[in-house]
Amino acid sequence: MKTSDSINAISKALVQAQRNIKFAIKDSTNPHFKSRYADLGSVIDAVKPALNEAGIAFLQTASASEAGFISLTTRLIHESGEWIEDTANCPLQKNDAQGVGSCMSYLRRYNLSSICGLYQDDDDGESTRMNPEDYIKKINESKTIDELQKNYATIISEVRNNKAVAQAVINETSKLKKILQGEQDDTTRPLN
């Protein structure tokens, strides 16, 4: 985190603002994970009135970052001229306009929530991980039972908080396990 030389006025204003900041409403749904989350508009609606009433505005800007990542800085500026800012980075899942836009929106809501102390019981955090289809693809790339078990252990630890994706991974693992066991059984049977 970076700050202006003095933060006396903005510190007092932030205390005042946080007394009035409400929770963000979970008004959006992530169709891949069947989870609800507070979108960027809900986060802004939760913090902006309280910040503005305390004499604080916020700015969010993207900046150059290492390849494959997006950097976003959120700055809280007090009417006294004092400021506090922090920068967050996020890997791009897709290196195209849609991927950049998705990552920016994600960073904007999380960085703003964080710097304002907005509690967000958000179960959409999975969105920075692989898509559900990628987990299934990784399971299906397993060529042996041992490889399947290793892939399963890695993936299930990542998706354990998302019941729908975890169940899909368990189902796919079970199907592939039966197939791989059948192939192993076939190799030990004598041919007629």
Secondary structure, DSSP 8 states (H G I E B T S, - for coil): -EE-S--HHHHHHHHHHHHH-------EEETTTTEEE--HHHHHHHHHHHHHHTTEEEEEEEE--STTEEEEEEEEEETTS-EEEEEEEEE-SSSSHHHHHHHHHHHHHHHHHHHHT-----TTGGGGS--HHHHHHHHHT--SHHHHHHHHHHHHHHHTT-HHHHHHHHHHHHHHHHHHHHHHHHHHS---
